[in-house]
Amino acid sequence: MHCARAAIAYLVALAALAGPAGAATRLGARGPAFTINGKPTFLLGISYYAALGAKPEAVTADLRQMKRYRINWMRVWANWDGFGNNVSAVANDGSPREPYLQRLTDLVARCDRLGMVVDVTLTRGKGADGRPRLPTLQEHRRAVKTLIAALKPHRNWYLDLSNERNVGDDRFTSMEDLRDLRELARRLDPALLVTASQGGDIGEDELKQYLLAVGVDFIAPHRPRDPGSPAQTERKTREYLVQMAALGRVVPVHYQEPFRRGYGDWQPTARDYVADLRGAVAGGAAGWCFHNGDQRGTEGGRPRRSFDLTEQPLFAQLDKEELAALDAIRQLPLLPPQPSSTPR
């Protein structure tokens, strides 16, 4: 009888390690690195914000291209509303919104089978219709519950609680609210990685709050978008790792939304993208994203890239400079940071 109980306990432990039934790709974090199925892995990603509005054949075409360029994660927004297309998986009050929640579930499941990670991002602020999105903590909590309930069978996604939460407009989410939301997510799914992204670099006091008060699993600073930015990324990454070591808690540095073309006067070239990624890797970052979006100042904002996928696949909207950047990037060695290399 004792042996039988021991065997059952062993099988239960194995099942827990394997994750939920059907989960093929397990995202984790260990020190300054992300892991996929237990192996330290650099996350090379791409913005795919309006994915839930894309036609199935467009998603298939884009996934094929992502694999070609070694992209192993994508950033998708759970409440995206742009260019007259509201493709939000959660409503402004945080409740489920179909058919888009099911589309998000299907996309995460498909990426799970392909070995890819999905960033699921929430945002506050006003939608295209002028109505506030997740205006109170109660509604923000409901959105977190909605997403975790829908995606819990999968281990290949993480949650950005609030995009650029520090921006001082309707997007603002206080550290107190973030702590409440983080604790809620931990109760609902203890294994889920959670962050909250920052507009701009993160100061030392803010870093301490993210790590020790809120308890994020990794930091996601959105670095400044100017010509000098790529040359600063390595140094800035090392600074974060030194500061985290001093605080006694080192987590991955994830560059989830760097600069992009079409944003302002500066139009980064392929060389800039490569330099920024090289700096991130050399500095010890755990992930980096090939960011893209609409072209400001053109009629209808075209090409809209990941900001609107209702008309064309993403890769059909990228310009020659962006494609040249991706061609160069796929040749780069992308080694994940090692705990032993963390500055002390």
CORBELHU-V619147 format. One record per pair of residues at least 12 apart in sequence whose ideal C-beta (glycine too) atoms are under 10 Angstrom apart, sorted by the first residue. I is the first residue (numbers start at 1). J is the second residue. If there is no record, write none. Layout:
i->I j->J
i->I j->J
//
This chain:
i->16 j->191
i->17 j->38
i->18 j->155
i->19 j->37
i->19 j->112
i->19 j->153
i->19 j->154
i->19 j->155
i->19 j->156
i->19 j->191
i->20 j->152
i->20 j->153
i->20 j->154
i->20 j->155
i->20 j->189
i->20 j->191
i->21 j->153
i->22 j->109
i->22 j->112
i->22 j->113
i->22 j->153
i->22 j->154
i->22 j->155
i->23 j->37
i->23 j->109
i->23 j->112
i->23 j->113
i->23 j->152
i->23 j->153
i->23 j->154
i->23 j->155
i->23 j->156
i->24 j->37
i->24 j->109
i->24 j->111
i->24 j->112
i->24 j->113
i->24 j->114
i->24 j->115
i->24 j->154
i->24 j->155
i->24 j->156
i->25 j->37
i->25 j->72
i->25 j->108
i->25 j->111
i->25 j->112
i->25 j->113
i->25 j->114
i->25 j->115
i->25 j->116
i->25 j->117
i->25 j->118
i->25 j->154
i->25 j->155
i->25 j->156
i->25 j->157
i->26 j->38
i->26 j->39
i->26 j->112
i->26 j->117
i->26 j->154
i->26 j->155
i->26 j->156
i->26 j->191
i->27 j->41
i->27 j->43
i->27 j->73
i->27 j->112
i->27 j->116
i->27 j->117
i->27 j->118
i->27 j->154
i->27 j->155
i->27 j->156
i->27 j->157
i->27 j->158
i->27 j->191
i->27 j->192
i->27 j->193
i->27 j->217
i->28 j->40
i->28 j->41
i->28 j->155
i->28 j->191
i->28 j->193
i->28 j->217
i->29 j->158
i->29 j->193
i->29 j->217
i->29 j->218
i->29 j->251
i->29 j->252
i->29 j->254
i->29 j->286
i->30 j->250
i->30 j->251
i->30 j->252
i->30 j->286
i->30 j->336
i->30 j->337
i->30 j->338
i->30 j->339
i->31 j->241
i->31 j->244
i->31 j->249
i->31 j->250
i->31 j->251
i->31 j->252
i->31 j->286
i->31 j->337
i->31 j->338
i->31 j->339
i->31 j->340
i->31 j->341
i->31 j->342
i->32 j->218
i->32 j->237
i->32 j->240
i->32 j->241
i->32 j->244
i->32 j->245
i->32 j->250
i->32 j->251
i->32 j->252
i->32 j->253
i->32 j->284
i->32 j->285
i->32 j->286
i->32 j->336
i->32 j->337
i->32 j->338
i->32 j->339
i->32 j->341
i->32 j->342
i->32 j->343
i->33 j->218
i->33 j->250
i->33 j->251
i->33 j->252
i->33 j->284
i->33 j->285
i->33 j->286
i->33 j->287
i->33 j->335
i->33 j->336
i->33 j->337
i->33 j->338
i->33 j->339
i->33 j->341
i->33 j->342
i->34 j->72
i->34 j->73
i->34 j->117
i->34 j->158
i->34 j->193
i->34 j->217
i->34 j->218
i->34 j->251
i->34 j->252
i->34 j->254
i->34 j->286
i->34 j->287
i->34 j->336
i->34 j->337
i->35 j->252
i->35 j->286
i->35 j->336
i->36 j->72
i->36 j->73
i->36 j->115
i->36 j->116
i->36 j->117
i->36 j->155
i->36 j->156
i->36 j->336
i->37 j->115
i->37 j->155
i->37 j->156
i->39 j->336
i->40 j->286
i->40 j->335
i->40 j->336
i->40 j->337
i->40 j->338
i->40 j->339
i->41 j->72
i->41 j->73
i->41 j->115
i->41 j->117
i->41 j->286
i->41 j->287
i->41 j->334
i->41 j->335
i->41 j->336
i->42 j->70
i->42 j->72
i->42 j->252
i->42 j->277
i->42 j->280
i->42 j->281
i->42 j->285
i->42 j->286
i->42 j->287
i->42 j->288
i->42 j->332
i->42 j->333
i->42 j->334
i->42 j->335
i->42 j->336
i->42 j->337
i->43 j->71
i->43 j->72
i->43 j->73
i->43 j->116
i->43 j->117
i->43 j->119
i->43 j->158
i->43 j->218
i->43 j->252
i->43 j->254
i->43 j->255
i->43 j->256
i->43 j->285
i->43 j->286
i->43 j->287
i->43 j->288
i->43 j->289
i->43 j->334
i->43 j->336
i->44 j->66
i->44 j->69
i->44 j->70
i->44 j->71
i->44 j->72
i->44 j->73
i->44 j->277
i->44 j->281
i->44 j->287
i->44 j->288
i->44 j->289
i->44 j->290
i->44 j->329
i->44 j->330
i->44 j->332
i->44 j->334
i->45 j->66
i->45 j->71
i->45 j->72
i->45 j->73
i->45 j->74
i->45 j->75
i->45 j->116
i->45 j->117
i->45 j->118
i->45 j->119
i->45 j->254
i->45 j->255
i->45 j->256
i->45 j->257
i->45 j->287
i->45 j->288
i->45 j->289
i->45 j->290
i->45 j->291
i->46 j->62
i->46 j->65
i->46 j->66
i->46 j->69
i->46 j->71
i->46 j->72
i->46 j->73
i->46 j->74
i->46 j->75
i->46 j->289
i->46 j->290
i->46 j->291
i->46 j->292
i->46 j->305
i->46 j->306
i->46 j->314
i->46 j->315
i->46 j->318
i->46 j->326
i->47 j->74
i->47 j->75
i->47 j->76
i->47 j->77
i->47 j->119
i->47 j->256
i->47 j->257
i->47 j->258
i->47 j->260
i->47 j->289
i->47 j->290
i->47 j->291
i->47 j->292
i->47 j->293
i->47 j->305
i->47 j->306
i->47 j->307
i->47 j->314
i->48 j->62
i->48 j->63
i->48 j->66
i->48 j->71
i->48 j->73
i->48 j->74
i->48 j->75
i->48 j->76
i->48 j->77
i->48 j->107
i->48 j->118
i->48 j->119
i->48 j->289
i->48 j->292
i->48 j->305
i->48 j->306
i->48 j->309
i->48 j->314
i->49 j->74
i->49 j->75
i->49 j->76
i->49 j->77
i->49 j->80
i->49 j->82
i->49 j->87
i->49 j->119
i->49 j->121
i->49 j->257
i->49 j->291
i->49 j->292
i->49 j->293
i->49 j->304
i->49 j->305
i->49 j->306
i->49 j->307
i->49 j->308
i->49 j->309
i->49 j->314
i->50 j->76
i->50 j->77
i->50 j->80
i->50 j->81
i->50 j->82
i->50 j->83
i->50 j->85
i->50 j->87
i->50 j->293
i->50 j->304
i->50 j->305
i->50 j->306
i->50 j->307
i->50 j->308
i->50 j->309
i->50 j->310
i->50 j->314
i->51 j->74
i->51 j->75
i->51 j->76
i->51 j->77
i->51 j->80
i->51 j->87
i->51 j->100
i->51 j->103
i->51 j->104
i->51 j->107
i->51 j->118
i->51 j->306
i->51 j->309
i->51 j->314
i->52 j->76
i->52 j->77
i->52 j->78
i->52 j->79
i->52 j->80
i->52 j->85
i->52 j->86
i->52 j->87
i->52 j->88
i->52 j->89
i->52 j->97
i->52 j->99
i->52 j->100
i->52 j->101
i->52 j->102
i->52 j->103
i->52 j->104
i->52 j->106
i->52 j->107
i->52 j->309
i->53 j->80
i->53 j->81
i->53 j->82
i->53 j->83
i->53 j->85
i->53 j->86
i->53 j->87
i->53 j->88
i->53 j->100
i->53 j->103
i->53 j->308
i->53 j->309
i->53 j->310
i->53 j->311
i->54 j->87
i->54 j->103
i->54 j->107
i->54 j->306
i->54 j->308
i->54 j->309
i->54 j->310
i->54 j->311
i->54 j->312
i->54 j->313
i->54 j->314
i->55 j->309
i->55 j->310
i->55 j->311
i->55 j->312
i->55 j->313
i->56 j->103
i->56 j->106
i->56 j->110
i->57 j->313
i->58 j->309
i->58 j->310
i->58 j->311
i->58 j->312
i->58 j->313
i->58 j->314
i->58 j->315
i->58 j->316
i->59 j->103
i->59 j->106
i->59 j->107
i->59 j->110
i->59 j->309
i->59 j->313
i->59 j->314
i->60 j->110
i->60 j->313
i->61 j->312
i->61 j->313
i->61 j->314
i->61 j->315
i->61 j->316
i->62 j->74
i->62 j->306
i->62 j->309
i->62 j->312
i->62 j->313
i->62 j->314
i->62 j->315
i->62 j->316
i->63 j->107
i->63 j->110
i->63 j->111
i->63 j->114
i->63 j->116
i->63 j->313
i->64 j->313
i->64 j->315
i->65 j->313
i->65 j->314
i->65 j->315
i->65 j->316
i->65 j->318
i->65 j->323
i->65 j->326
i->66 j->111
i->66 j->114
i->66 j->116
i->66 j->290
i->66 j->314
i->66 j->315
i->66 j->326
i->67 j->114
i->67 j->115
i->67 j->116
i->68 j->315
i->68 j->326
i->68 j->327
i->68 j->330
i->69 j->290
i->69 j->315
i->69 j->323
i->69 j->325
i->69 j->326
i->69 j->327
i->69 j->329
i->69 j->330
i->70 j->326
i->70 j->329
i->70 j->330
i->70 j->331
i->70 j->332
i->70 j->334
i->71 j->116
i->71 j->289
i->71 j->290
i->71 j->326
i->71 j->329
i->71 j->330
i->72 j->111
i->72 j->114
i->72 j->115
i->72 j->116
i->72 j->117
i->72 j->156
i->72 j->287
i->72 j->334
i->73 j->111
i->73 j->116
i->73 j->117
i->73 j->118
i->73 j->119
i->73 j->156
i->73 j->157
i->73 j->158
i->73 j->254
i->73 j->256
i->73 j->287
i->73 j->288
i->73 j->289
i->74 j->107
i->74 j->111
i->74 j->116
i->74 j->117
i->74 j->118
i->74 j->119
i->74 j->120
i->74 j->289
i->74 j->290
i->74 j->306
i->74 j->314
i->75 j->117
i->75 j->118
i->75 j->119
i->75 j->120
i->75 j->121
i->75 j->160
i->75 j->163
i->75 j->197
i->75 j->220
i->75 j->256
i->75 j->257
i->75 j->289
i->75 j->290
i->75 j->291
i->75 j->306
i->76 j->89
i->76 j->103
i->76 j->104
i->76 j->107
i->76 j->108
i->76 j->111
i->76 j->118
i->76 j->119
i->76 j->120
i->76 j->121
i->76 j->157
i->76 j->306
i->77 j->89
i->77 j->104
i->77 j->119
i->77 j->120
i->77 j->121
i->77 j->122
i->77 j->123
i->77 j->160
i->77 j->163
i->77 j->306
i->77 j->307
i->78 j->90
i->78 j->94
i->78 j->97
i->78 j->100
i->78 j->101
i->78 j->104
i->78 j->120
i->78 j->121
i->78 j->122
i->78 j->123
i->78 j->143
i->78 j->144
i->78 j->146
i->78 j->147
i->78 j->150
i->78 j->151
i->78 j->159
i->78 j->160
i->79 j->91
i->79 j->92
i->79 j->94
i->79 j->97
i->79 j->100
i->79 j->121
i->79 j->122
i->79 j->123
i->79 j->124
i->79 j->125
i->79 j->127
i->79 j->133
i->79 j->134
i->79 j->143
i->79 j->147
i->79 j->163
i->80 j->100
i->80 j->121
i->80 j->123
i->80 j->127
i->80 j->128
i->80 j->133
i->80 j->306
i->80 j->307
i->80 j->308
i->80 j->309
i->81 j->123
i->81 j->126
i->81 j->127
i->81 j->128
i->81 j->129
i->81 j->131
i->81 j->133
i->82 j->127
i->82 j->128
i->82 j->293
i->82 j->294
i->82 j->301
i->82 j->304
i->82 j->307
i->82 j->308
i->82 j->310
i->83 j->128
i->83 j->294
i->83 j->300
i->83 j->301
i->83 j->302
i->83 j->304
i->83 j->307
i->83 j->308
i->83 j->310
i->83 j->311
i->84 j->128
i->84 j->129
i->84 j->308
i->84 j->310
i->85 j->128
i->85 j->304
i->85 j->307
i->85 j->308
i->85 j->309
i->85 j->310
i->85 j->311
i->86 j->100
i->86 j->127
i->86 j->128
i->86 j->129
i->87 j->99
i->87 j->100
i->87 j->103
i->87 j->104
i->87 j->308
i->87 j->309
i->87 j->310
i->88 j->100
i->88 j->101
i->88 j->104
i->88 j->122
i->88 j->123
i->88 j->127
i->88 j->133
i->88 j->143
i->89 j->101
i->89 j->102
i->89 j->103
i->89 j->104
i->89 j->105
i->89 j->107
i->89 j->120
i->89 j->122
i->89 j->143
i->89 j->146
i->89 j->147
i->89 j->150
i->89 j->151
i->90 j->104
i->90 j->122
i->90 j->133
i->90 j->134
i->90 j->139
i->90 j->140
i->90 j->142
i->90 j->143
i->90 j->144
i->90 j->145
i->90 j->146
i->90 j->147
i->90 j->150
i->91 j->133
i->91 j->134
i->91 j->139
i->91 j->142
i->91 j->143
i->91 j->146
i->92 j->126
i->92 j->127
i->92 j->129
i->92 j->131
i->92 j->132
i->92 j->133
i->92 j->134
i->92 j->135
i->92 j->139
i->92 j->143
i->93 j->132
i->93 j->133
i->93 j->134
i->93 j->135
i->93 j->136
i->93 j->138
i->93 j->139
i->93 j->140
i->93 j->142
i->93 j->143
i->93 j->146
i->94 j->122
i->94 j->133
i->94 j->134
i->94 j->136
i->94 j->138
i->94 j->139
i->94 j->140
i->94 j->141
i->94 j->142
i->94 j->143
i->94 j->144
i->94 j->145
i->94 j->146
i->94 j->147
i->95 j->139
i->95 j->142
i->95 j->143
i->95 j->145
i->95 j->146
i->96 j->142
i->96 j->143
i->96 j->145
i->96 j->146
i->96 j->147
i->96 j->149
i->96 j->150
i->97 j->146
i->101 j->146
i->101 j->147
i->101 j->149
i->101 j->150
i->101 j->151
i->102 j->150
i->104 j->118
i->104 j->120
i->104 j->147
i->104 j->150
i->104 j->151
i->104 j->157
i->105 j->147
i->105 j->150
i->105 j->151
i->105 j->153
i->105 j->154
i->107 j->120
i->107 j->157
i->108 j->120
i->108 j->147
i->108 j->150
i->108 j->151
i->108 j->153
i->108 j->154
i->108 j->156
i->108 j->157
i->109 j->151
i->109 j->153
i->109 j->154
i->109 j->156
i->111 j->154
i->111 j->156
i->111 j->157
i->112 j->151
i->112 j->153
i->112 j->154
i->112 j->155
i->112 j->156
i->112 j->157
i->113 j->154
i->113 j->156
i->114 j->156
i->115 j->156
i->116 j->156
i->116 j->157
i->117 j->155
i->117 j->156
i->117 j->157
i->117 j->158
i->117 j->193
i->117 j->287
i->118 j->151
i->118 j->154
i->118 j->156
i->118 j->157
i->118 j->158
i->119 j->157
i->119 j->158
i->119 j->159
i->119 j->160
i->119 j->193
i->119 j->195
i->119 j->197
i->119 j->220
i->119 j->254
i->119 j->256
i->119 j->257
i->119 j->287
i->119 j->289
i->120 j->147
i->120 j->148
i->120 j->150
i->120 j->151
i->120 j->157
i->120 j->158
i->120 j->159
i->120 j->160
i->120 j->192
i->121 j->158
i->121 j->159
i->121 j->160
i->121 j->161
i->121 j->162
i->121 j->163
i->121 j->164
i->121 j->195
i->121 j->196
i->121 j->197
i->121 j->220
i->121 j->256
i->121 j->257
i->122 j->134
i->122 j->140
i->122 j->143
i->122 j->144
i->122 j->146
i->122 j->147
i->122 j->159
i->122 j->160
i->122 j->161
i->122 j->162
i->122 j->163
i->122 j->165
i->122 j->173
i->122 j->181
i->122 j->196
i->123 j->143
i->123 j->160
i->123 j->161
i->123 j->162
i->123 j->163
i->123 j->164
i->123 j->165
i->123 j->167
i->123 j->170
i->123 j->171
i->123 j->173
i->123 j->197
i->124 j->136
i->124 j->139
i->124 j->140
i->124 j->143
i->124 j->161
i->124 j->162
i->124 j->163
i->124 j->164
i->124 j->165
i->124 j->167
i->124 j->169
i->124 j->170
i->124 j->171
i->124 j->172
i->124 j->173
i->124 j->177
i->125 j->162
i->125 j->163
i->125 j->164
i->125 j->167
i->125 j->169
i->125 j->170
i->125 j->171
i->125 j->172
i->125 j->173
i->126 j->169
i->126 j->170
i->126 j->171
i->132 j->170
i->133 j->170
i->133 j->171
i->134 j->162
i->134 j->170
i->134 j->171
i->134 j->173
i->135 j->170
i->136 j->177
i->137 j->173
i->137 j->174
i->137 j->176
i->137 j->177
i->137 j->180
i->137 j->181
i->137 j->184
i->140 j->161
i->140 j->162
i->140 j->173
i->140 j->177
i->140 j->178
i->140 j->180
i->140 j->181
i->140 j->184
i->141 j->177
i->141 j->180
i->141 j->181
i->141 j->184
i->141 j->185
i->143 j->159
i->143 j->161
i->143 j->181
i->144 j->159
i->144 j->161
i->144 j->180
i->144 j->181
i->144 j->182
i->144 j->184
i->144 j->185
i->144 j->188
i->144 j->189
i->144 j->192
i->144 j->194
i->145 j->184
i->145 j->185
i->145 j->188
i->147 j->159
i->147 j->185
i->147 j->188
i->147 j->189
i->147 j->192
i->148 j->184
i->148 j->185
i->148 j->187
i->148 j->188
i->148 j->189
i->148 j->192
i->148 j->194
i->149 j->188
i->149 j->189
i->151 j->189
i->151 j->192
i->152 j->188
i->152 j->189
i->152 j->191
i->152 j->192
i->154 j->192
i->155 j->189
i->155 j->191
i->155 j->192
i->155 j->193
i->157 j->192
i->157 j->193
i->158 j->192
i->158 j->193
i->158 j->194
i->158 j->195
i->158 j->217
i->158 j->218
i->158 j->220
i->158 j->254
i->158 j->256
i->159 j->181
i->159 j->182
i->159 j->185
i->159 j->189
i->159 j->192
i->159 j->193
i->159 j->194
i->159 j->195
i->159 j->196
i->159 j->217
i->160 j->193
i->160 j->194
i->160 j->195
i->160 j->196
i->160 j->197
i->160 j->216
i->160 j->220
i->160 j->254
i->160 j->256
i->160 j->257
i->161 j->173
i->161 j->177
i->161 j->178
i->161 j->180
i->161 j->181
i->161 j->182
i->161 j->184
i->161 j->185
i->161 j->194
i->161 j->195
i->161 j->196
i->161 j->197
i->161 j->214
i->161 j->216
i->162 j->174
i->162 j->177
i->162 j->178
i->162 j->181
i->162 j->195
i->162 j->196
i->162 j->197
i->162 j->198
i->163 j->196
i->163 j->197
i->163 j->198
i->163 j->199
i->163 j->220
i->163 j->222
i->163 j->256
i->163 j->257
i->164 j->196
i->164 j->197
i->164 j->198
i->164 j->199
i->164 j->200
i->164 j->220
i->164 j->221
i->164 j->222
i->164 j->257
i->165 j->177
i->165 j->178
i->165 j->195
i->165 j->196
i->165 j->197
i->165 j->198
i->165 j->199
i->165 j->210
i->165 j->214
i->166 j->196
i->166 j->197
i->166 j->198
i->166 j->199
i->166 j->200
i->166 j->202
i->166 j->203
i->166 j->206
i->166 j->222
i->167 j->198
i->167 j->199
i->167 j->200
i->167 j->222
i->168 j->199
i->171 j->199
i->173 j->196
i->175 j->196
i->175 j->206
i->175 j->209
i->175 j->210
i->175 j->213
i->175 j->214
i->176 j->209
i->176 j->213
i->176 j->214
i->177 j->196
i->177 j->214
i->178 j->194
i->178 j->195
i->178 j->196
i->178 j->209
i->178 j->210
i->178 j->213
i->178 j->214
i->178 j->215
i->178 j->216
i->179 j->196
i->179 j->209
i->179 j->213
i->179 j->214
i->179 j->215
i->179 j->216
i->180 j->214
i->181 j->194
i->181 j->196
i->181 j->214
i->182 j->194
i->182 j->195
i->182 j->196
i->182 j->210
i->182 j->213
i->182 j->214
i->182 j->215
i->182 j->216
i->182 j->217
i->183 j->214
i->183 j->215
i->185 j->215
i->185 j->217
i->186 j->215
i->186 j->217
i->192 j->217
i->193 j->216
i->193 j->217
i->193 j->218
i->193 j->251
i->193 j->252
i->193 j->254
i->194 j->214
i->194 j->215
i->194 j->216
i->194 j->217
i->194 j->218
i->195 j->210
i->195 j->214
i->195 j->216
i->195 j->217
i->195 j->218
i->195 j->219
i->195 j->220
i->195 j->251
i->195 j->252
i->195 j->254
i->195 j->256
i->196 j->210
i->196 j->214
i->196 j->216
i->196 j->219
i->196 j->220
i->197 j->216
i->197 j->219
i->197 j->220
i->197 j->221
i->197 j->222
i->197 j->254
i->197 j->256
i->197 j->257
i->198 j->210
i->198 j->219
i->198 j->220
i->198 j->221
i->198 j->222
i->198 j->223
i->198 j->256
i->198 j->257
i->199 j->221
i->199 j->222
i->199 j->223
i->199 j->224
i->199 j->257
i->200 j->221
i->200 j->222
i->200 j->223
i->200 j->224
i->200 j->225
i->201 j->221
i->201 j->222
i->201 j->223
i->201 j->224
i->201 j->229
i->201 j->232
i->201 j->236
i->201 j->239
i->201 j->240
i->202 j->219
i->202 j->220
i->202 j->221
i->202 j->222
i->202 j->223
i->202 j->236
i->202 j->239
i->202 j->240
i->202 j->243
i->202 j->253
i->203 j->243
i->204 j->239
i->204 j->240
i->204 j->243
i->204 j->246
i->204 j->247
i->206 j->219
i->206 j->221
i->207 j->219
i->207 j->221
i->207 j->239
i->207 j->240
i->207 j->243
i->207 j->244
i->207 j->246
i->207 j->247
i->207 j->249
i->208 j->243
i->208 j->244
i->208 j->246
i->208 j->247
i->208 j->249
i->210 j->244
i->210 j->249
i->210 j->251
i->211 j->243
i->211 j->244
i->211 j->247
i->211 j->248
i->211 j->249
i->211 j->250
i->211 j->251
i->212 j->247
i->212 j->248
i->212 j->249
i->215 j->249
i->215 j->251
i->216 j->251
i->217 j->251
i->217 j->252
i->217 j->254
i->218 j->251
i->218 j->252
i->218 j->253
i->218 j->254
i->218 j->256
i->218 j->286
i->218 j->287
i->219 j->240
i->219 j->244
i->219 j->251
i->219 j->252
i->219 j->253
i->219 j->254
i->219 j->255
i->219 j->256
i->219 j->285
i->219 j->286
i->220 j->252
i->220 j->253
i->220 j->254
i->220 j->255
i->220 j->256
i->220 j->257
i->220 j->287
i->220 j->289
i->221 j->236
i->221 j->237
i->221 j->240
i->221 j->253
i->221 j->254
i->221 j->255
i->221 j->256
i->221 j->257
i->221 j->258
i->222 j->255
i->222 j->256
i->222 j->257
i->222 j->258
i->222 j->259
i->222 j->289
i->222 j->291
i->223 j->236
i->223 j->237
i->223 j->255
i->223 j->257
i->223 j->258
i->223 j->259
i->223 j->276
i->223 j->279
i->223 j->280
i->224 j->236
i->224 j->258
i->224 j->259
i->225 j->257
i->225 j->258
i->225 j->259
i->225 j->260
i->225 j->263
i->225 j->264
i->225 j->266
i->225 j->268
i->225 j->291
i->226 j->259
i->226 j->264
i->226 j->265
i->226 j->266
i->226 j->268
i->227 j->259
i->227 j->265
i->227 j->266
i->227 j->267
i->227 j->268
i->227 j->272
i->228 j->266
i->229 j->258
i->229 j->259
i->229 j->266
i->229 j->268
i->229 j->272
i->229 j->275
i->229 j->276
i->229 j->279
i->230 j->258
i->230 j->259
i->230 j->268
i->230 j->271
i->230 j->272
i->230 j->273
i->230 j->274
i->230 j->275
i->230 j->276
i->230 j->277
i->230 j->278
i->230 j->279
i->230 j->280
i->231 j->272
i->231 j->275
i->231 j->276
i->231 j->279
i->232 j->276
i->232 j->279
i->232 j->283
i->233 j->253
i->233 j->255
i->233 j->258
i->233 j->275
i->233 j->276
i->233 j->277
i->233 j->278
i->233 j->279
i->233 j->280
i->233 j->281
i->233 j->282
i->233 j->283
i->233 j->285
i->233 j->288
i->234 j->275
i->234 j->276
i->234 j->278
i->234 j->279
i->234 j->280
i->234 j->281
i->234 j->282
i->234 j->283
i->234 j->284
i->234 j->285
i->235 j->279
i->235 j->282
i->235 j->283
i->236 j->253
i->236 j->255
i->236 j->279
i->236 j->280
i->236 j->283
i->236 j->285
i->237 j->253
i->237 j->255
i->237 j->279
i->237 j->280
i->237 j->281
i->237 j->282
i->237 j->283
i->237 j->284
i->237 j->285
i->237 j->286
i->237 j->337
i->238 j->253
i->238 j->279
i->238 j->282
i->238 j->283
i->238 j->284
i->238 j->285
i->238 j->342
i->238 j->343
i->239 j->253
i->239 j->283
i->239 j->343
i->240 j->252
i->240 j->253
i->240 j->283
i->240 j->284
i->240 j->285
i->240 j->343
i->241 j->253
i->241 j->283
i->241 j->284
i->241 j->285
i->241 j->337
i->241 j->341
i->241 j->342
i->241 j->343
i->241 j->344
i->242 j->342
i->242 j->343
i->242 j->344
i->243 j->343
i->244 j->342
i->244 j->343
i->245 j->342
i->245 j->343
i->245 j->344
i->246 j->343
i->246 j->344
i->250 j->284
i->250 j->337
i->250 j->339
i->250 j->342
i->250 j->343
i->250 j->344
i->251 j->286
i->252 j->284
i->252 j->285
i->252 j->286
i->252 j->287
i->252 j->336
i->252 j->337
i->253 j->280
i->253 j->283
i->253 j->284
i->253 j->285
i->253 j->286
i->253 j->287
i->253 j->288
i->253 j->337
i->254 j->280
i->254 j->285
i->254 j->286
i->254 j->287
i->254 j->288
i->254 j->289
i->255 j->276
i->255 j->277
i->255 j->279
i->255 j->280
i->255 j->283
i->255 j->285
i->255 j->286
i->255 j->287
i->255 j->288
i->255 j->289
i->255 j->291
i->256 j->287
i->256 j->288
i->256 j->289
i->256 j->291
i->257 j->289
i->257 j->291
i->257 j->293
i->258 j->272
i->258 j->273
i->258 j->276
i->258 j->277
i->258 j->280
i->258 j->288
i->258 j->289
i->258 j->290
i->258 j->291
i->259 j->272
i->259 j->273
i->259 j->276
i->259 j->291
i->260 j->273
i->260 j->289
i->260 j->290
i->260 j->291
i->260 j->292
i->260 j->293
i->260 j->294
i->260 j->295
i->260 j->305
i->260 j->306
i->260 j->322
i->261 j->273
i->261 j->291
i->261 j->292
i->261 j->293
i->261 j->295
i->261 j->303
i->261 j->305
i->261 j->318
i->261 j->319
i->261 j->321
i->261 j->322
i->261 j->325
i->262 j->292
i->262 j->293
i->262 j->294
i->262 j->295
i->262 j->296
i->262 j->297
i->262 j->298
i->262 j->301
i->262 j->302
i->262 j->303
i->262 j->304
i->262 j->305
i->262 j->307
i->262 j->319
i->262 j->322
i->263 j->291
i->263 j->292
i->263 j->293
i->263 j->294
i->263 j->295
i->263 j->296
i->264 j->296
i->264 j->297
i->265 j->296
i->265 j->297
i->267 j->295
i->267 j->319
i->267 j->321
i->268 j->291
i->268 j->321
i->268 j->322
i->268 j->325
i->269 j->321
i->269 j->322
i->269 j->324
i->269 j->325
i->270 j->320
i->270 j->321
i->270 j->322
i->270 j->323
i->270 j->324
i->270 j->325
i->270 j->326
i->270 j->327
i->270 j->328
i->270 j->329
i->271 j->321
i->271 j->324
i->271 j->325
i->271 j->328
i->272 j->321
i->272 j->325
i->273 j->288
i->273 j->290
i->273 j->291
i->273 j->321
i->273 j->322
i->273 j->324
i->273 j->325
i->273 j->326
i->273 j->328
i->273 j->329
i->274 j->324
i->274 j->325
i->274 j->328
i->274 j->329
i->274 j->331
i->274 j->332
i->276 j->288
i->276 j->290
i->276 j->291
i->276 j->325
i->277 j->289
i->277 j->290
i->277 j->325
i->277 j->328
i->277 j->329
i->277 j->332
i->277 j->334
i->278 j->329
i->278 j->332
i->278 j->333
i->278 j->334
i->280 j->334
i->280 j->337
i->281 j->332
i->281 j->333
i->281 j->334
i->281 j->335
i->281 j->336
i->281 j->337
i->282 j->335
i->283 j->337
i->283 j->343
i->284 j->336
i->284 j->337
i->284 j->338
i->284 j->341
i->284 j->342
i->284 j->343
i->285 j->336
i->285 j->337
i->286 j->336
i->286 j->337
i->287 j->334
i->287 j->336
i->288 j->329
i->288 j->334
i->290 j->306
i->290 j->318
i->290 j->322
i->290 j->325
i->290 j->326
i->290 j->329
i->291 j->305
i->291 j->306
i->292 j->304
i->292 j->305
i->292 j->306
i->292 j->307
i->292 j->314
i->292 j->317
i->292 j->318
i->292 j->319
i->292 j->322
i->293 j->305
i->293 j->306
i->293 j->307
i->293 j->308
i->294 j->306
i->294 j->307
i->294 j->308
i->294 j->317
i->295 j->307
i->295 j->317
i->295 j->319
i->302 j->317
i->303 j->316
i->303 j->317
i->303 j->318
i->303 j->319
i->303 j->322
i->304 j->317
i->305 j->317
i->305 j->318
i->305 j->319
i->305 j->322
i->306 j->318
//
